Amino acid sequence: MSSAGISSVDAFAGSLTELLDRSREVKPNGGIEPALTSVTFNGDVQNITKRAEHGNSATTQDHYAALETACRNIFYKLLASTSIEDDSFGQIWNLLDIVTILSDGLLCEPGLVFWLVEELLDSQTIDGCRVVFDYLDSRREKLIAKHFKQKQLIILRACNELLRRLSRAEDTVFCGRVFIFMFQSFPLGDRSSVNLRGEYHVENVTVFDKTPAKQDERSESAMEVDQEPNAMENEKSSTEPPAAPKIKVDTLTPQPTEAATKSVKLDNKDDKTQEPEPEPEPDTETLYPIFWSLQDIFSQPTRLFDAQTFSSLKSGLELTLRKFKAVQQHQFSRGSTSNLPSSSPSRPLKRKRSDLEQDQQQQQQPKHPKLATSFNPRYLTSRDLFSLELHDPTFRRHILVQSLILLDFLLSLTPKAKRKLESKNPSNKSVLYPYTLPDDDAKWATATRAEIATYLQAGPEGKFYYRMVDTVLSRDKNWVHWKAHSCPLISLPPVPAESVLESQKGAAKVCAPRRIRPHPMGALDLSFLANTGEEGQAQGLEALKKPERYTLPRVEDYKAPIMEDEFDMEMAKTEEEKEAAETARASKMWRALRLASKNRLNVFDKIEDGKDLGPLFDPPSEERPAKKVEGAGEGREGKSDVEAENGGREEVKESREEAAEEVNGVKEDVATATMPAAIEAT
């Protein structure tokens, strides 16, 4: 390094030392909290580069390198001289806070703080790393707030390196803290946490004993016990000692129970008298290799595209489910009767007092308290532990959840599911498989999934447990679809302020109380009532007071409008104008006839079906002149008019009576004509 670089390092180191001394005054106890900010130093952190630039013409990269060197020198010095358990170790936390302030202002490399954290984790034990993660958890939001792209690779490297040091069995909680820190630091759609190529974890191999020792000898000895018990007794009474392997096999082979001998005797009877027996419970020794071989299929689901592998999965799952159901039923019955041991469910045995006391203690304790807290980091595949594992409900649940995941994978390969996925135009072809599940296999997968769901709901708190598992699996389908579309961005850009203001105005307009319209639909426009004349008087109200608005018109008033409508009909150029004139004329004629019906009924006979209303409009004096009495005055003349009108009414009355007499005569003629025909009919 040049002399200019050395002077810059010394200048940076002096400034950092001054800031650390000031931070000790703020945090004399040396703890993690509170966090140091630029306000704590009154903006002096940003002035570090200005001090170093005085009298130096180095570039920005040289300043970054010099400041990093100064930070590392102080960091190594503090790390070598203090223990993480001492209060003086708080200067390390203060230094990291100062570097965070510098990186946020781009006064140093953005990833410098995580480089120092990475080296700090490498230098500490597991307990010390827990303290370091206390600091990271308290500063997480501030550390990832700015320039995260320059920091994300360093965070991944540091966390993955720490996870390699931790034990999944002993440091389970700490592993969870590390994973949670990464999940909260990285965005949900980050490519670093997504398996775009759909690769499987094939390195996780489950090792088990595939070839049991002396299996043939056990089967032969078992057959000898079932078929020749007397020969065995003769062999024991002979002078020759029994063979060692045969004695060992006899101790391991269970003796035939009473139920077994009865089943053998029933086989000798006629098949017609026998009832169909349920499928026998699978033997533990037989199930052991079949059961653990399923783990290989679970880790590589693409092997199921082979028909032989799929058939082995079907047989293995069916045997496993049958065994699980038998064990669960036996546990339920044992919990209710408390006298059925696991070795022979059909033959009760005497129990020790210690067993009874242990059962009483279990009944007093809450039921199944370990189901929620148990954790199996890795399956124990020992043959001697297999029977105990089968009686563990948590172990059975883990296996069945694996089966549900695999069955959901198979059901996603049905023609219907593939058409639904292809309709959305997925772009990631690496997770789209060309294999299509046949209909028979799809029906088997659906039925097996329903059977597993029924089994999980029958256990302790089964409905809650299955609902939780089903919710996780349903959300995982959405995750698969998202991965098939090459993991598009989940986070959306921020909404512009203009859109927010417009939406607020629209919401306020919709939620505002509705006012009554000034002119409701179907109402008349009454604005004319407010019209005023030259003198400021309301002309609208005066117009309503005119007599023609509330008095009946005369019949003669319709004569001129009807004549105008007839003239319009003759002068109409189009059919529409002619129809409008005819409609207006018919309306006026009907209103005139309605008025005339009150006092001019005598002239209705002279009107030819509404064609000509001329007789209606003629004055009554022309039809019947009033008879004037000589020497009569004006009152006399008025009286003659009344008499003329009364005379007209009498004539109408006489004409009606004559018409009624004619109708009665017609009725009598009809009656006389039909009388002889009626007499003949009787």
C-alpha positions, 0 to 999 in steps of 0.5 A, spaced: 500 500 500 502 506 498 504 512 503 497 515 501 493 509 503 497 508 509 495 515 511 488 514 510 488 508 514 491 512 520 486 517 519 480 513 518 482 509 524 483 515 529 476 517 527 473 510 528 477 510 535 474 517 537 467 514 535 467 508 539 470 512 545 463 517 544 459 510 544 462 508 550 459 514 554 452 513 551 452 505 552 457 504 559 454 497 560 456 494 553 450 491 551 447 490 545 441 495 546 440 501 544 442 501 537 447 507 535 444 512 530 447 518 526 443 522 531 447 519 537 454 522 534 451 529 531 452 527 524 460 526 525 460 519 522 459 522 515 465 527 516 470 521 517 471 521 509 472 529 509 477 528 514 481 523 510 480 527 504 484 533 507 490 533 503 489 527 499 487 526 492 485 518 492 479 515 489 473 513 492 475 505 491 481 507 495 477 510 500 473 504 501 479 500 501 482 504 506 476 504 511 475 497 510 482 496 512 481 500 518 475 497 520 478 490 520 484 492 524 480 495 530 475 489 529 481 484 530 484 488 535 477 488 539 476 480 538 483 478 540 482 482 547 475 481 549 471 475 550 463 475 548 461 474 555 465 480 557 461 487 558 467 490 554 465 486 548 460 491 547 465 495 543 464 490 537 456 491 537 458 499 537 463 498 531 458 494 527 453 500 528 458 505 526 459 501 520 452 500 518 451 507 518 457 508 513 454 503 509 447 506 509 450 513 506 455 509 501 461 511 505 464 504 505 462 498 501 455 496 503 457 489 505 462 490 510 458 489 516 456 482 514 463 481 512 465 482 519 459 478 522 461 472 518 468 473 521 465 474 528 461 467 527 467 463 525 471 465 531 465 464 536 462 457 539 455 455 538 453 459 544 457 465 542 453 465 535 447 465 539 449 471 542 451 474 535 444 472 532 441 476 538 444 482 535 442 480 528 435 479 530 435 486 533 438 490 527 435 486 522 430 491 519 436 496 519 441 492 516 437 490 510 433 497 509 438 499 504 443 496 499 440 489 500 442 486 493 450 487 495 448 484 502 444 478 500 450 473 498 454 475 504 448 473 508 446 467 505 454 464 505 454 466 513 447 463 514 449 456 510 456 456 513 453 456 520 447 451 519 453 446 517 456 447 524 449 446 527 446 439 529 439 438 527 437 434 533 441 438 538 441 445 536 434 445 533 431 451 536 437 455 533 437 452 526 430 455 526 432 462 528 437 462 522 432 460 517 427 465 520 432 470 519 433 468 512 426 468 511 425 475 514 431 478 510 429 475 503 423 477 499 418 471 498 419 471 491 427 471 491 430 466 486 435 464 492 430 460 495 426 457 489 428 450 486 426 453 479 429 446 476 425 442 480 431 438 483 430 433 488 434 431 495 436 425 492 442 425 497 438 424 503 438 416 503 435 412 508 439 406 510 436 400 513 437 392 514 435 389 507 437 382 508 434 380 515 439 374 518 437 367 518 430 369 515 430 362 512 431 358 519 426 362 522 421 360 517 423 353 517 423 353 525 416 356 525 413 351 520 416 345 525 413 348 531 406 349 527 406 342 524 410 337 529 410 339 536 411 332 538 417 331 534 420 337 538 419 334 544 422 327 542 428 331 540 429 335 546 429 328 550 434 325 546 441 324 548 444 329 542 444 336 544 439 341 540 442 345 535 444 352 537 441 356 532 434 352 532 434 354 540 435 361 538 430 361 533 425 358 537 426 363 542 424 369 537 419 365 534 412 366 537 408 360 539 401 359 535 395 362 539 389 359 540 386 363 535 391 361 530 389 354 531 382 355 531 383 358 524 387 352 522 381 347 524 377 352 520 381 351 514 379 343 514 371 345 513 367 346 507 368 352 504 361 353 503 360 354 511 366 359 512 365 366 512 369 371 509 375 373 514 378 380 514 385 381 511 390 379 516 395 384 519 401 384 516 407 381 520 412 386 522 418 382 520 415 382 513 413 389 513 420 392 515 423 392 508 417 394 504 416 400 509 423 403 509 423 402 501 418 407 501 423 412 503 427 412 496 420 413 492 418 419 497 425 422 495 425 421 488 417 421 485 419 421 478 421 414 479 413 412 479 413 413 472 416 406 471 410 401 472 414 396 476 415 402 481 408 404 482 406 397 483 411 397 489 408 403 491 401 401 491 403 394 495 407 398 500 402 403 502 396 398 502 400 394 507 403 400 511 396 403 512 393 396 514 398 395 519 397 402 522 390 401 522 391 395 526 396 398 531 391 404 532 385 399 533 389 395 538 391 402 542 384 404 542 382 398 545 387 397 550 386 404 552 379 402 553 380 395 557 387 396 559 388 388 559 390 387 552 397 387 551 401 388 544 404 381 543 397 377 543 391 381 542 386 375 543 389 372 549 389 376 556 395 376 560 396 378 568 399 385 569 404 387 574 402 392 579 407 397 576 404 397 570 397 398 573 400 404 577 404 407 570 397 407 567 394 410 573 399 416 572 398 416 565 390 417 566 392 423 570 396 426 566 393 430 559 392 426 553 398 425 548 402 431 551 408 429 547 404 430 540 405 437 539 412 437 542 416 431 539 421 432 533 424 426 529 430 429 526 432 423 522 428 416 522 431 410 526 431 404 521 433 399 526 430 392 526 429 392 533 426 399 534 421 398 528 415 395 532 416 401 537 416 406 532 409 403 529 406 404 536 408 411 536 402 416 533 407 421 531 411 417 527 405 414 523 403 421 522 409 423 519 409 417 514 402 419 512 404 426 511 409 424 506 404 419 503 399 425 502 405 429 499 406 424 494 399 422 492 398 430 491 404 430 486 401 424 482 394 427 482 397 433 479 399 429 473 392 427 471 389 429 464 384 434 468 390 437 472 395 438 466 390 441 462 388 446 467 395 448 468 397 448 461 391 453 460 395 458 464 401 458 459 406 456 464 413 458 462 418 453 466 418 447 462 423 443 467 417 442 472 412 440 467 413 432 466 410 429 460 408 423 464 400 422 464 397 418 470 392 413 468 385 413 470 386 407 474 392 409 478 388 416 479 382 413 482 387 409 486 391 415 489 384 419 490 381 413 494 388 412 498 388 419 499 381 419 502 383 413 506 389 417 509 385 423 511 380 418 515 385 415 519 388 422 521 382 425 523 381 419 527 387 420 532 387 424 538 386 432 536 385 428 529 381 433 525 385 439 527 391 436 525 388 434 518 385 441 517 392 444 518 396 439 514 390 440 508 391 447 509 399 447 508 398 442 502 393 446 498 397 452 499 403 448 496 399 447 490 399 455 489 406 455 490 407 449 485 403 454 480 407 460 481 414 456 480 411 453 473 410 460 471 418 462 473 416 465 479 414 472 477 414 478 482 410 477 488 411 484 490 407 489 486 410 496 485 407 502 490 400 505 488 401 512 485 399 518 490 394 520 484 390 513 484 390 513 491 387 520 491 382 518 486 380 512 489 378 516 496 374 521 492 370 515 489 369 512 495 367 518 499 362 519 493 359 512 494 359 513 501 356 520 502 348 520 504 344 521 498 340 527 497 333 528 494 333 530 487 331 537 485 327 533 479 325 526 481 324 521 476 317 522 473 315 529 476 313 535 473 318 541 472 315 546 477 320 551 475 315 556 471 312 557 478 318 562 480 318 566 474 317 573 475 314 579 471 317 586 470 314 588 476 317 582 480 310 578 481 310 571 480 307 570 473 307 562 474 302 562 480 298 568 476 297 563 470 294 558 475 289 562 477 286 563 470 279 561 470 280 557 463 284 552 468 279 550 472 272 551 468 270 546 463 270 549 456 264 549 451 263 544 446 264 550 441 271 551 443 273 545 440 270 547 433 276 551 430 281 546 433 278 540 429 278 544 423 285 546 424 287 538 424 283 536 418 286 542 414 293 539 417 291 532 415 289 534 408 296 538 407 300 533 410 306 531 406 308 524 410 305 519 413 307 521 420 305 528 419 298 525 417 298 520 423 299 525 428 294 530 425 289 524 425 290 522 433 290 530 435 283 530 431 280 524 434 282 526 441 279 533 440 272 530 437 272 525 443 272 530 448 267 534 445 262 528 444 264 527 452 262 534 454 256 534 449 253 528 452 251 532 458 246 536 455 246 535 447 244 527 447 238 529 442 243 531 436 247 524 437 243 521 432 245 526 426 252 525 427 255 520 422 260 515 426 264 521 428 265 523 421 262 530 421 260 534 428 257 540 424 250 538 428 253 538 434 256 545 434 250 548 431 246 552 436 240 549 439 235 555 437 236 553 429 233 546 431 227 548 435 226 555 435 223 558 442 215 559 442 214 566 444 208 569 447 206 575 445 206 581 450 212 577 454 218 580 456 225 578 457 224 573 462 218 570 458 223 569 452 228 566 457 222 561 459 221 559 452 228 557 451 227 552 458 221 550 455 224 548 448 230 544 452 225 541 456 221 539 450 227 536 447 228 532 453 221 529 452 221 527 445 228 523 447 224 520 452 218 518 448 223 515 442 226 511 448 219 508 450 217 507 443 223 503 442 222 499 448 215 497 446 218 495 439 223 490 443 217 487 447 213 486 441 219 482 438 220 478 444 212 476 444 213 474 437 219 470 438 215 466 444 209 465 440 213 462 434 217 457 439 211 455 443 209 449 438 216 446 437 216 446 445 210 443 445 211 437 440 218 436 444 214 435 450 
